[in-house]
Amino acid sequence: MDISYIYTREFIIFSVLFSVFLILFIWNIVTSVQLSRLKKKYKQFMRGAKNTSLEEMIKEYMQNIDNASDKVDVLNNTVIGLKDQADRCMQKCNIIRYNAFSDTGSDLSYSIALLDNYNNGFVLSSIYGREESVTYAKPIENGSCKYPLSVEEEIVLNRCLKTVL
């Protein structure tokens, strides 16, 4: 290649080099502006909304998670305690009315069974007669009674035992 070739085309070569330089200069300005915006967003992100660093925000969130976990454990223990209390409350109930004596006019006698979730409780019976009325209770443990039950008492007890919660 000859030097005279370069001198004769020097305007074209200069124009091409100037165009490349101008394109690179504009590209540099555009990337600098984009980088500046990105730096601003990065600093804002790293500072967070409360002007704290990202590390401090993560520590705070982890502390909040630990606190929430502790609260869930407390609530879980409370729910277990409440369930135990509820299981020991009277939950199953049944009543039957009947005429204990043929000389009385109505079904004024009754038997009521009250049981908790463990089938513990009592059967309460009231026998109505013309001259007197008698009420008595029989304890129920694990679904059975150590005292003999009348037919009506067995009916209400069996109905309670069949109750599913």
URBEL-V198790 format. One record per residue. N is the residue number from 0. RES is the residue in three letters. SS is DSSP state (a for helix, b for strand, c for the rest). Layout:
BEGIN
N:RES:SS
N:RES:SS
END
This chain:
BEGIN
0:MET:c
1:ASP:c
2:ILE:a
3:SER:a
4:TYR:a
5:ILE:a
6:TYR:a
7:THR:a
8:ARG:c
9:GLU:a
10:PHE:a
11:ILE:a
12:ILE:a
13:PHE:a
14:SER:a
15:VAL:a
16:LEU:a
17:PHE:a
18:SER:a
19:VAL:a
20:PHE:a
21:LEU:a
22:ILE:a
23:LEU:a
24:PHE:a
25:ILE:a
26:TRP:a
27:ASN:a
28:ILE:a
29:VAL:a
30:THR:a
31:SER:a
32:VAL:a
33:GLN:a
34:LEU:a
35:SER:a
36:ARG:a
37:LEU:a
38:LYS:a
39:LYS:a
40:LYS:a
41:TYR:a
42:LYS:a
43:GLN:a
44:PHE:a
45:MET:a
46:ARG:a
47:GLY:c
48:ALA:c
49:LYS:c
50:ASN:c
51:THR:c
52:SER:c
53:LEU:a
54:GLU:a
55:GLU:a
56:MET:a
57:ILE:a
58:LYS:a
59:GLU:a
60:TYR:a
61:MET:a
62:GLN:a
63:ASN:a
64:ILE:a
65:ASP:a
66:ASN:a
67:ALA:a
68:SER:a
69:ASP:a
70:LYS:a
71:VAL:a
72:ASP:a
73:VAL:a
74:LEU:a
75:ASN:a
76:ASN:a
77:THR:a
78:VAL:a
79:ILE:a
80:GLY:a
81:LEU:a
82:LYS:a
83:ASP:a
84:GLN:a
85:ALA:a
86:ASP:a
87:ARG:c
88:CYS:c
89:MET:c
90:GLN:c
91:LYS:b
92:CYS:b
93:ASN:b
94:ILE:b
95:ILE:b
96:ARG:b
97:TYR:b
98:ASN:c
99:ALA:c
100:PHE:c
101:SER:c
102:ASP:c
103:THR:c
104:GLY:c
105:SER:c
106:ASP:c
107:LEU:c
108:SER:b
109:TYR:b
110:SER:b
111:ILE:b
112:ALA:b
113:LEU:b
114:LEU:b
115:ASP:c
116:ASN:c
117:TYR:c
118:ASN:c
119:ASN:c
120:GLY:b
121:PHE:b
122:VAL:b
123:LEU:b
124:SER:b
125:SER:b
126:ILE:b
127:TYR:b
128:GLY:c
129:ARG:c
130:GLU:c
131:GLU:c
132:SER:b
133:VAL:b
134:THR:b
135:TYR:b
136:ALA:b
137:LYS:b
138:PRO:b
139:ILE:b
140:GLU:b
141:ASN:c
142:GLY:c
143:SER:b
144:CYS:c
145:LYS:c
146:TYR:c
147:PRO:c
148:LEU:c
149:SER:c
150:VAL:a
151:GLU:a
152:GLU:a
153:GLU:a
154:ILE:a
155:VAL:a
156:LEU:a
157:ASN:a
158:ARG:a
159:CYS:a
160:LEU:a
161:LYS:a
162:THR:c
163:VAL:c
164:LEU:c
END
